[in-house]
């Protein structure tokens, strides 16, 4: 009976370790996907900014106003600031999601590991109790 308890303890530790590794791998995949998504959003913002800038310049130039002075420059500067703010927000949100996903993975991994340790300790207690009760 004691050997069975010892085997259960070892199996519990192995399962806890495997669970921790699996949780960490899943968190890393989630983080990689979030990084990719954030990068794609940032690239879309760059494209949108270039398109809007071109449309603004074309509209202003088409109306006969000199593009390089006064109000047109203010409009372009405000557009640049707005896109800059939006890019900063997208970067921050993406970084926060990545960090949160990795932390969730570590937390779940630690839960698996502690469950494995707990199972091993319970098995050790069973084995100790078996040998103690068996007596000389």
C-alpha positions, 0 to 999 in steps of 0.5 A: 500500500505504501508503494502505491501511495508513493507512486500516486505522489510522484504522479501527482507531482508530474501532473502538476509540473505538466499542468504548469508548463501547459498553462505557461505555453498557452499564456505565451501563445495568447500573448503572441496573438495579442502582440500580433493583433496590436501590431496590426491595429497600429499598422491600420492606424498608420495607413488611416493617418496617411489616407486622411492626411492625403485627403486633407491636403487634396481638399485644401489644395483643391480649394486654392489655399496654400497647404504649407501655411496657417490653418491647413497646417493646424488641421494636419498637426491636430490630426497627427496629435489625434492619431498619436494619442490613438496609437499610444492608447492601442499600444498601452491596451495591447501591452496591458492585455499581454501582461495580464495574459502572461500573469493569468498563465503563471497563476494557473500554472502555479495552481497546477503545481501546488495541486501536484504538491498537495497531492504528493503530500497527501500520498506521503501522509497516506504512506506514512500512516500505512507504515505507522499502523502496520507496526513492527 
